Amino acid sequence: MTSTPIELAATMRGGTKDYGSGDTAVRALDGLDVDIARHEFTAIMGPSGSGKSTLLHTLAGLDRLTAGQSSIADTIITGLSEAAITQVRRDNIGFVFQSFNLIPSLSAKENITLPLDIAGVDVDPAWFDEIIGILGLGDRLTHLPAELSGGQQQRVAVARALVARPEIIFADEPSGNLDSKSGAELLGFMRRAVKEFGQTIVMVTHDPTAASYSDRILFLEDGRIVDEMREPTADRVLDRMKQMGH
């Protein structure tokens, strides 16, 4: 019996990233091989300065590798022009950052549909309504970001990432600015997006509770992957982080 090959949403081979040069050079990533499976929720953890955000940014094509190669949705982005990488990102990636990145002058609804509007793509009304319903934003769509709580702004950012049904969503500490209840709601929804909608999510976090929502955790230390954990629990993650001098 042949097993179905795992479909990959993003990969990296020999990923190396240096900042600076000469004696002051810092190696943020040290020859990483990474496979991000489709329809899976992957968390990236590690001590401060371990290369977590650098890995996220280079996988997402926001930053270039010094050596090695990375791909998104079967497209090798290493060596592509800035314009071509931007296009790959726009067609395949949703982003959720800790700092929401909402446009203050646009309503919640306009912020959510912005990526599609920029791409000149029609919004799928059924999908839009489903996301809005699950995220509980129905009565907030006409509000400006300043009129929303932090939790609501973050949910708007998640809706914006999901509305275009991207190949992969990259999230950097998405629950970092939220209280524990809002954070748990957000992470629960991200997990549902993976389980029910087949979304692929890669999240950088330092929070063992947040990481426990994922299917798989990659542990980074000094720019290398030192461990991996499947079906994590917050306690197991905490124990593992303690061993890393975190």
ABEGO torsion letter per residue (X at the ends): XBBBBBBBABBBBGBBBBBEBEAABBBABBGBBBBBBBGBBBBBBEBBGAGAAAAAAAAAGABBBABEBBBBGGBBABGBBAAAAAAAAAAABBBBBAAGGBBAABBAAAAAAAAAAAAGBBBBAAAAAAAAAAAGAAAAAABBAAABBAAAAAAAAAAAAAAAGBABBBBBGAAAABBAAAAAAAAAAAAAAAAAAGBBBBBBBABAAAAAABABBBBBBGGBBABBBBGBBAAAAAAAAAAAGX
